[in-house]
Amino acid sequence: EICACLVGSEMCIRDRYTMDKERKIAFYTLVKDMWANNADGLEGLIPFYEIKEVFNYIDGRKRRSLKLKSNKACSLESFSMKQDSKDSSILITGLFKSAAYKYRPPYWDTETDEERESPKKQTEGEKEKTHFAIKITNDEVFLLVEVNGNGVSVNNIISYLNQFTREYLKKKKKTKNFTVEYTKIARDNFISELEKLKRATSIDVFFNKSLLGSRALQFSERTSAIQDQVKLTLKAERNKSAKEVGIDIFNRLNRQKKNNAQEVSKIRIYGKNENDKDTFIDTTFMEKIGPIKVSINESTGQVQTMEIYRFLKSLILPL
C-alpha cells in the first residue's frame, strides 16, 4: 500500500509500511480431548481434523463473532484453504479480529491538552488483528499463531472453536463428545516442558526404517513395503513416569544432530499436565525461533498481513 503527498510542487510517493514491529510466533497442535464413554469409542487426544468443516461452516454464517471475558469479542475475519497436490496436506492461513468494548473514556489531545467525548459506541472498540496458519497432515493438525498482546490468545481461539464446533455439529445433528484443546510444541525448552509434566505416560520415538536393519536391531532388510518413518512406542508402568527415559532419548537426539546422524527424527512424550489433563510435548520445532520484524502501516499502526503470512508459511510448510 502506498500514499502520495505534495512536497513543494512535486508529488512524493512513498510506502506506508516503513516502520517495523516485532512479533513472536507460538507453536501448537489442535486436538480433540475425547469425553469418557463416547459413542465413537476413542480415548485421549485425537487430531482435530474437523477444523476444515468448522471453518467452512463459519464462513457461511452472516454473524461469526463471539463475546469473550472482560468485555472483549473476537471473530474469524478471513481465511484461505489450499490442498497440496504432492502430499494431500491442507494449509489454512487467516486472521482473527478482536476488540475490547464498553471502554470509551474521553479523547485527550497530547498537543493541545484538550479533551473531547469519545465518538465510539459502547459496542465498538479498536480492531486488533491476530494472524495464524494451520497445516493438516495425516497425523497432525499444526497451529502457528502470531503473539499479539492486544489481540486474541490461543485460549481465545480454543473458546471460539469450541463454540462454533458445537453449532456445526448441532446443525449436522451430531452429538459433541469432545472438547477442542491445544497442545504445546516444545522448541528450545523441551527439557523444561518435560519437567512440568506431572507424569510421562508414554514416549513415541520416530526414526528412519534403515535403523531396522542395523546391527542394533538386526531386523530383516526387506523393508521396501514399510514407510520411511517408523514409530516406536514406549509405555510407562502403571502409576510410574517415563520422564528419565525421555530425557535420555532427547539427549541422544541432540548428540546425533551434532554428529549429523539421521537415526531418531523426533520424540513425542505423552503425559499429564499440572491440571491432570492429557497433553504431550514434541520436538518437531527444536530450533529457537526469535521475534520477527514486520512492516506496519504508519496511519493505523497495524502490521502488514501478507508479510506475516509469508513468514508463517515458511515455518509450517516443511512439516
Contacts in CASP RR format, 6 or more apart in sequence:
PFRMAT RR
TARGET T0000
AUTHOR 0000-0000-0000
METHOD contacts of the structure
MODEL  1
EICACLVGSEMCIRDRYTMDKERKIAFYTLVKDMWANNADGLEGLIPFYE
IKEVFNYIDGRKRRSLKLKSNKACSLESFSMKQDSKDSSILITGLFKSAA
YKYRPPYWDTETDEERESPKKQTEGEKEKTHFAIKITNDEVFLLVEVNGN
GVSVNNIISYLNQFTREYLKKKKKTKNFTVEYTKIARDNFISELEKLKRA
TSIDVFFNKSLLGSRALQFSERTSAIQDQVKLTLKAERNKSAKEVGIDIF
NRLNRQKKNNAQEVSKIRIYGKNENDKDTFIDTTFMEKIGPIKVSINEST
GQVQTMEIYRFLKSLILPL
1 15 0 8 1.000
1 16 0 8 1.000
1 17 0 8 1.000
1 297 0 8 1.000
2 13 0 8 1.000
2 14 0 8 1.000
2 15 0 8 1.000
2 16 0 8 1.000
3 13 0 8 1.000
3 14 0 8 1.000
3 16 0 8 1.000
3 299 0 8 1.000
4 11 0 8 1.000
4 12 0 8 1.000
4 13 0 8 1.000
5 11 0 8 1.000
5 12 0 8 1.000
5 14 0 8 1.000
6 12 0 8 1.000
15 295 0 8 1.000
16 297 0 8 1.000
16 298 0 8 1.000
16 299 0 8 1.000
17 295 0 8 1.000
17 296 0 8 1.000
17 297 0 8 1.000
17 298 0 8 1.000
17 304 0 8 1.000
17 307 0 8 1.000
18 295 0 8 1.000
18 298 0 8 1.000
19 295 0 8 1.000
19 296 0 8 1.000
19 298 0 8 1.000
19 301 0 8 1.000
20 293 0 8 1.000
20 294 0 8 1.000
20 295 0 8 1.000
20 296 0 8 1.000
21 293 0 8 1.000
21 294 0 8 1.000
21 295 0 8 1.000
21 296 0 8 1.000
21 301 0 8 1.000
21 303 0 8 1.000
22 291 0 8 1.000
22 292 0 8 1.000
22 293 0 8 1.000
22 294 0 8 1.000
23 146 0 8 1.000
23 147 0 8 1.000
23 148 0 8 1.000
23 291 0 8 1.000
23 292 0 8 1.000
23 293 0 8 1.000
23 294 0 8 1.000
23 303 0 8 1.000
23 308 0 8 1.000
24 146 0 8 1.000
24 147 0 8 1.000
24 290 0 8 1.000
24 291 0 8 1.000
24 292 0 8 1.000
25 144 0 8 1.000
25 145 0 8 1.000
25 146 0 8 1.000
25 147 0 8 1.000
25 289 0 8 1.000
25 292 0 8 1.000
25 311 0 8 1.000
25 312 0 8 1.000
25 315 0 8 1.000
26 144 0 8 1.000
26 145 0 8 1.000
26 147 0 8 1.000
26 154 0 8 1.000
27 142 0 8 1.000
27 143 0 8 1.000
27 144 0 8 1.000
27 184 0 8 1.000
27 185 0 8 1.000
27 187 0 8 1.000
27 284 0 8 1.000
27 285 0 8 1.000
27 289 0 8 1.000
28 142 0 8 1.000
28 143 0 8 1.000
28 144 0 8 1.000
28 145 0 8 1.000
28 154 0 8 1.000
28 182 0 8 1.000
28 183 0 8 1.000
28 184 0 8 1.000
28 185 0 8 1.000
29 47 0 8 1.000
29 140 0 8 1.000
29 141 0 8 1.000
29 142 0 8 1.000
29 143 0 8 1.000
29 182 0 8 1.000
29 183 0 8 1.000
29 185 0 8 1.000
29 282 0 8 1.000
30 47 0 8 1.000
30 48 0 8 1.000
30 51 0 8 1.000
30 134 0 8 1.000
30 141 0 8 1.000
30 142 0 8 1.000
30 143 0 8 1.000
30 161 0 8 1.000
30 180 0 8 1.000
30 181 0 8 1.000
30 182 0 8 1.000
31 45 0 8 1.000
31 46 0 8 1.000
31 47 0 8 1.000
31 48 0 8 1.000
31 141 0 8 1.000
31 180 0 8 1.000
31 181 0 8 1.000
31 182 0 8 1.000
31 183 0 8 1.000
32 45 0 8 1.000
32 46 0 8 1.000
32 47 0 8 1.000
32 48 0 8 1.000
32 50 0 8 1.000
32 178 0 8 1.000
32 179 0 8 1.000
32 180 0 8 1.000
32 181 0 8 1.000
33 44 0 8 1.000
33 45 0 8 1.000
33 178 0 8 1.000
33 179 0 8 1.000
33 180 0 8 1.000
33 181 0 8 1.000
33 277 0 8 1.000
33 278 0 8 1.000
34 40 0 8 1.000
34 41 0 8 1.000
34 42 0 8 1.000
34 43 0 8 1.000
34 44 0 8 1.000
34 45 0 8 1.000
34 46 0 8 1.000
34 177 0 8 1.000
34 178 0 8 1.000
35 177 0 8 1.000
35 178 0 8 1.000
35 179 0 8 1.000
38 177 0 8 1.000
38 178 0 8 1.000
39 175 0 8 1.000
39 177 0 8 1.000
40 177 0 8 1.000
44 278 0 8 1.000
45 181 0 8 1.000
45 183 0 8 1.000
45 270 0 8 1.000
45 278 0 8 1.000
45 279 0 8 1.000
45 280 0 8 1.000
46 178 0 8 1.000
47 136 0 8 1.000
47 139 0 8 1.000
47 140 0 8 1.000
47 141 0 8 1.000
48 141 0 8 1.000
48 161 0 8 1.000
48 180 0 8 1.000
49 136 0 8 1.000
49 141 0 8 1.000
50 165 0 8 1.000
50 168 0 8 1.000
51 92 0 8 1.000
51 134 0 8 1.000
51 136 0 8 1.000
51 141 0 8 1.000
51 161 0 8 1.000
52 81 0 8 1.000
52 90 0 8 1.000
52 92 0 8 1.000
52 136 0 8 1.000
53 168 0 8 1.000
54 161 0 8 1.000
54 164 0 8 1.000
54 165 0 8 1.000
54 168 0 8 1.000
55 76 0 8 1.000
55 79 0 8 1.000
55 81 0 8 1.000
55 92 0 8 1.000
56 81 0 8 1.000
57 164 0 8 1.000
57 167 0 8 1.000
57 168 0 8 1.000
57 171 0 8 1.000
58 64 0 8 1.000
58 76 0 8 1.000
58 164 0 8 1.000
59 76 0 8 1.000
59 79 0 8 1.000
64 75 0 8 1.000
64 76 0 8 1.000
64 164 0 8 1.000
65 73 0 8 1.000
65 74 0 8 1.000
65 75 0 8 1.000
66 73 0 8 1.000
66 74 0 8 1.000
66 75 0 8 1.000
66 159 0 8 1.000
66 160 0 8 1.000
66 163 0 8 1.000
66 164 0 8 1.000
67 73 0 8 1.000
68 74 0 8 1.000
68 98 0 8 1.000
68 156 0 8 1.000
68 159 0 8 1.000
70 100 0 8 1.000
71 100 0 8 1.000
71 101 0 8 1.000
71 102 0 8 1.000
71 103 0 8 1.000
72 98 0 8 1.000
72 99 0 8 1.000
72 100 0 8 1.000
72 101 0 8 1.000
72 156 0 8 1.000
73 98 0 8 1.000
73 99 0 8 1.000
73 101 0 8 1.000
74 96 0 8 1.000
74 97 0 8 1.000
74 98 0 8 1.000
74 151 0 8 1.000
74 152 0 8 1.000
74 156 0 8 1.000
74 160 0 8 1.000
75 96 0 8 1.000
75 97 0 8 1.000
75 98 0 8 1.000
76 94 0 8 1.000
76 96 0 8 1.000
76 160 0 8 1.000
77 94 0 8 1.000
77 95 0 8 1.000
77 96 0 8 1.000
77 97 0 8 1.000
77 129 0 8 1.000
78 94 0 8 1.000
78 95 0 8 1.000
79 92 0 8 1.000
79 93 0 8 1.000
79 94 0 8 1.000
79 95 0 8 1.000
80 92 0 8 1.000
80 93 0 8 1.000
80 94 0 8 1.000
81 90 0 8 1.000
81 91 0 8 1.000
81 92 0 8 1.000
82 90 0 8 1.000
82 91 0 8 1.000
82 92 0 8 1.000
83 89 0 8 1.000
83 90 0 8 1.000
83 91 0 8 1.000
84 90 0 8 1.000
84 91 0 8 1.000
87 137 0 8 1.000
88 138 0 8 1.000
89 135 0 8 1.000
89 136 0 8 1.000
89 137 0 8 1.000
89 138 0 8 1.000
90 134 0 8 1.000
90 135 0 8 1.000
90 136 0 8 1.000
91 133 0 8 1.000
91 134 0 8 1.000
91 135 0 8 1.000
91 136 0 8 1.000
91 313 0 8 1.000
91 316 0 8 1.000
91 317 0 8 1.000
92 133 0 8 1.000
92 134 0 8 1.000
92 135 0 8 1.000
92 136 0 8 1.000
93 131 0 8 1.000
93 132 0 8 1.000
93 133 0 8 1.000
93 134 0 8 1.000
93 309 0 8 1.000
93 312 0 8 1.000
93 313 0 8 1.000
94 131 0 8 1.000
94 132 0 8 1.000
94 133 0 8 1.000
94 309 0 8 1.000
95 129 0 8 1.000
95 130 0 8 1.000
95 131 0 8 1.000
95 132 0 8 1.000
95 305 0 8 1.000
96 129 0 8 1.000
96 130 0 8 1.000
96 132 0 8 1.000
96 151 0 8 1.000
96 152 0 8 1.000
96 156 0 8 1.000
96 157 0 8 1.000
96 160 0 8 1.000
97 127 0 8 1.000
97 128 0 8 1.000
97 129 0 8 1.000
97 130 0 8 1.000
98 127 0 8 1.000
98 128 0 8 1.000
98 130 0 8 1.000
98 151 0 8 1.000
98 152 0 8 1.000
98 156 0 8 1.000
99 124 0 8 1.000
99 125 0 8 1.000
99 126 0 8 1.000
99 127 0 8 1.000
99 128 0 8 1.000
100 125 0 8 1.000
100 126 0 8 1.000
101 122 0 8 1.000
101 123 0 8 1.000
101 124 0 8 1.000
101 125 0 8 1.000
102 122 0 8 1.000
102 123 0 8 1.000
103 125 0 8 1.000
104 118 0 8 1.000
104 120 0 8 1.000
104 121 0 8 1.000
104 122 0 8 1.000
104 124 0 8 1.000
105 118 0 8 1.000
106 115 0 8 1.000
106 116 0 8 1.000
106 117 0 8 1.000
106 118 0 8 1.000
107 115 0 8 1.000
107 116 0 8 1.000
107 117 0 8 1.000
107 118 0 8 1.000
108 114 0 8 1.000
108 115 0 8 1.000
109 115 0 8 1.000
109 116 0 8 1.000
128 148 0 8 1.000
128 150 0 8 1.000
128 151 0 8 1.000
128 152 0 8 1.000
129 148 0 8 1.000
129 151 0 8 1.000
129 302 0 8 1.000
129 303 0 8 1.000
129 305 0 8 1.000
130 145 0 8 1.000
130 146 0 8 1.000
130 148 0 8 1.000
130 151 0 8 1.000
130 152 0 8 1.000
131 145 0 8 1.000
131 146 0 8 1.000
131 303 0 8 1.000
131 305 0 8 1.000
131 308 0 8 1.000
131 309 0 8 1.000
131 312 0 8 1.000
132 143 0 8 1.000
132 144 0 8 1.000
132 145 0 8 1.000
132 146 0 8 1.000
132 157 0 8 1.000
132 312 0 8 1.000
133 143 0 8 1.000
133 144 0 8 1.000
133 309 0 8 1.000
133 312 0 8 1.000
133 313 0 8 1.000
133 315 0 8 1.000
133 316 0 8 1.000
134 141 0 8 1.000
134 142 0 8 1.000
134 143 0 8 1.000
134 144 0 8 1.000
134 316 0 8 1.000
135 141 0 8 1.000
135 142 0 8 1.000
135 316 0 8 1.000
135 317 0 8 1.000
135 319 0 8 1.000
136 142 0 8 1.000
137 319 0 8 1.000
140 319 0 8 1.000
142 185 0 8 1.000
142 316 0 8 1.000
142 319 0 8 1.000
143 154 0 8 1.000
143 157 0 8 1.000
143 182 0 8 1.000
144 312 0 8 1.000
144 315 0 8 1.000
144 316 0 8 1.000
145 154 0 8 1.000
145 157 0 8 1.000
146 303 0 8 1.000
146 308 0 8 1.000
146 312 0 8 1.000
152 160 0 8 1.000
154 182 0 8 1.000
157 182 0 8 1.000
158 180 0 8 1.000
158 181 0 8 1.000
158 182 0 8 1.000
161 180 0 8 1.000
162 179 0 8 1.000
162 180 0 8 1.000
165 176 0 8 1.000
165 180 0 8 1.000
166 176 0 8 1.000
169 175 0 8 1.000
169 176 0 8 1.000
170 176 0 8 1.000
181 277 0 8 1.000
183 279 0 8 1.000
183 280 0 8 1.000
183 281 0 8 1.000
183 282 0 8 1.000
184 193 0 8 1.000
184 279 0 8 1.000
184 281 0 8 1.000
185 281 0 8 1.000
185 282 0 8 1.000
185 284 0 8 1.000
185 285 0 8 1.000
186 193 0 8 1.000
186 194 0 8 1.000
186 281 0 8 1.000
186 282 0 8 1.000
186 283 0 8 1.000
186 285 0 8 1.000
186 286 0 8 1.000
187 285 0 8 1.000
187 286 0 8 1.000
187 287 0 8 1.000
187 288 0 8 1.000
187 289 0 8 1.000
188 286 0 8 1.000
188 287 0 8 1.000
188 288 0 8 1.000
190 250 0 8 1.000
190 281 0 8 1.000
190 283 0 8 1.000
190 286 0 8 1.000
191 247 0 8 1.000
191 250 0 8 1.000
193 281 0 8 1.000
194 200 0 8 1.000
194 243 0 8 1.000
194 246 0 8 1.000
194 247 0 8 1.000
194 250 0 8 1.000
194 269 0 8 1.000
194 281 0 8 1.000
195 243 0 8 1.000
196 273 0 8 1.000
196 274 0 8 1.000
197 241 0 8 1.000
197 243 0 8 1.000
197 269 0 8 1.000
197 271 0 8 1.000
197 272 0 8 1.000
197 273 0 8 1.000
197 279 0 8 1.000
197 281 0 8 1.000
198 271 0 8 1.000
198 272 0 8 1.000
198 273 0 8 1.000
198 274 0 8 1.000
198 276 0 8 1.000
199 236 0 8 1.000
199 240 0 8 1.000
199 241 0 8 1.000
199 243 0 8 1.000
199 271 0 8 1.000
199 272 0 8 1.000
200 236 0 8 1.000
200 241 0 8 1.000
200 242 0 8 1.000
200 243 0 8 1.000
200 245 0 8 1.000
200 246 0 8 1.000
200 269 0 8 1.000
200 270 0 8 1.000
200 271 0 8 1.000
201 235 0 8 1.000
201 236 0 8 1.000
201 241 0 8 1.000
201 242 0 8 1.000
201 270 0 8 1.000
201 271 0 8 1.000
201 272 0 8 1.000
202 233 0 8 1.000
202 234 0 8 1.000
202 235 0 8 1.000
202 236 0 8 1.000
202 242 0 8 1.000
202 269 0 8 1.000
202 270 0 8 1.000
202 271 0 8 1.000
203 233 0 8 1.000
203 234 0 8 1.000
203 242 0 8 1.000
203 245 0 8 1.000
203 246 0 8 1.000
203 249 0 8 1.000
203 267 0 8 1.000
203 268 0 8 1.000
203 269 0 8 1.000
203 270 0 8 1.000
204 231 0 8 1.000
204 232 0 8 1.000
204 233 0 8 1.000
204 234 0 8 1.000
204 267 0 8 1.000
204 268 0 8 1.000
204 269 0 8 1.000
204 270 0 8 1.000
205 231 0 8 1.000
205 232 0 8 1.000
205 233 0 8 1.000
205 234 0 8 1.000
205 249 0 8 1.000
205 264 0 8 1.000
205 267 0 8 1.000
206 229 0 8 1.000
206 230 0 8 1.000
206 231 0 8 1.000
206 232 0 8 1.000
206 264 0 8 1.000
206 265 0 8 1.000
206 266 0 8 1.000
206 267 0 8 1.000
206 268 0 8 1.000
207 229 0 8 1.000
207 230 0 8 1.000
207 232 0 8 1.000
207 263 0 8 1.000
207 264 0 8 1.000
207 265 0 8 1.000
208 228 0 8 1.000
208 229 0 8 1.000
208 230 0 8 1.000
208 262 0 8 1.000
208 263 0 8 1.000
208 265 0 8 1.000
209 223 0 8 1.000
209 226 0 8 1.000
209 227 0 8 1.000
209 228 0 8 1.000
209 229 0 8 1.000
209 230 0 8 1.000
210 223 0 8 1.000
211 217 0 8 1.000
211 230 0 8 1.000
211 263 0 8 1.000
212 219 0 8 1.000
212 220 0 8 1.000
212 221 0 8 1.000
212 223 0 8 1.000
212 226 0 8 1.000
212 230 0 8 1.000
213 219 0 8 1.000
213 220 0 8 1.000
213 221 0 8 1.000
213 223 0 8 1.000
229 265 0 8 1.000
234 242 0 8 1.000
234 245 0 8 1.000
235 242 0 8 1.000
236 242 0 8 1.000
242 269 0 8 1.000
246 267 0 8 1.000
246 269 0 8 1.000
249 264 0 8 1.000
249 267 0 8 1.000
250 267 0 8 1.000
250 283 0 8 1.000
252 264 0 8 1.000
253 264 0 8 1.000
253 266 0 8 1.000
253 267 0 8 1.000
253 283 0 8 1.000
256 262 0 8 1.000
256 263 0 8 1.000
256 264 0 8 1.000
266 282 0 8 1.000
266 283 0 8 1.000
266 284 0 8 1.000
267 282 0 8 1.000
267 283 0 8 1.000
268 280 0 8 1.000
268 281 0 8 1.000
268 282 0 8 1.000
268 283 0 8 1.000
269 280 0 8 1.000
269 281 0 8 1.000
269 282 0 8 1.000
270 278 0 8 1.000
270 279 0 8 1.000
270 280 0 8 1.000
271 278 0 8 1.000
271 279 0 8 1.000
271 280 0 8 1.000
272 278 0 8 1.000
272 279 0 8 1.000
273 279 0 8 1.000
284 319 0 8 1.000
289 315 0 8 1.000
292 308 0 8 1.000
292 311 0 8 1.000
294 303 0 8 1.000
294 304 0 8 1.000
294 307 0 8 1.000
294 308 0 8 1.000
294 311 0 8 1.000
295 303 0 8 1.000
295 304 0 8 1.000
295 307 0 8 1.000
296 302 0 8 1.000
296 303 0 8 1.000
296 304 0 8 1.000
297 303 0 8 1.000
297 304 0 8 1.000
END
